[in-house]
Amino acid sequence: MDESTTHFVAQLVEVSESEDLSSAEVRALAVKTIESGNILFLPRAGFTLTRREQELVLDASVTLPTRKERESRNGRPTVLFDPDSSKILRSRIQRPARDEFEAMMSRFSQWAETLVTQLLPNYASALVRDRVTFRPCERGTPQGLHVDASYGHPTEGRGMLRVFCNINPTERPRVWHVGEGFEPFARRFLPTASFRKTSRIEQWLASLGITKGRRTPYDKLMEDIRGQVKGDDAYQANCPRKIVEFPAGSAWIVLTDLALHGALSGQYSLDQTFFVPVTSMAEPDRSSLRILERLSGRQLVS
């Protein structure tokens, strides 16, 4: 299917549990799938919780201690974990449960890194591990189609490779909708996007470590088009899409800066974000960075 047309919609490409994830054939399929803006789907190869972890995940008094959190229907708040410090960031989860969640999320982060290294060894040497996200809240309000931009953690032009797992102990699927290819999407929103240079204040914040890295013109452009598409009701109502389901126990891997996606329903998932330099990709011209540079005629990362 020609990705340059608006008829392309992201596909789920399945790798069965019987496949050797280290085989040349599966690795080639994984790279082609991900770099094409599709989703690599592992239906029975997800991260496994211990019995105690299942109990903790389901205990709303622990994961969502306030009434407002328990009544949330938009998938928030999320619990963020920094693998480098092995600490949860900005969460109301209290000790000793907090320690147990940190151990679970650290174990998941290591599991996700092993999976990516096994499937995508050419990425491994340059892979930068970012945050783990735990989503304990109900997703009852559909999330609009969007691409990901990393605000406090600028990508500096790198792809956002994310490993997702549905860890729902009650066997409930996680449901997404996925949209058209990145290039036709970008052609639609690029004409009204703003191109902003990095300010001295932003350079200062980066130098102090307040933001983890420098916000490049690429990062700002991705933030702009992400905001545009999420606020465009006509596009959200009429754009090409398909519904996909991820059963409990499954995992999926996707470049979320390249694939239009949005959550529709589900509860309890984990995901690990990695940054992948464009130079590590088999086909760098397929990256969101190179597509935006070609369409805009501008260099977006210096």
Secondary structure, 3 states (H helix, E strand, C coil): CCCCCCCCECCEEECCCCCCCCCHHHHHHHHHHHHCCCEEEECCCCCCCCHHHHHHHHCHHHHCCCHHHHCCCECCCCEEEECCCCEEECCCCCCCHHHHHHHHHHHHHHHHHHHHHHHCHHHHCCCEEEEEEEECCCECCCCCCECCCCCCCCCCCCEEEEEEEECCCCCCCEEEEEEECHHHHHHHHHHHCCCCCCCHHHHHHHHCCCCCCCCCHHHHHHHHHHHHHHHCHHHHHHCCEEEEEECCCCEEEEECCCCCEEEEEECCEEEEEEEECHHHCCCHHHCHHHHHHHHHCCCCCC
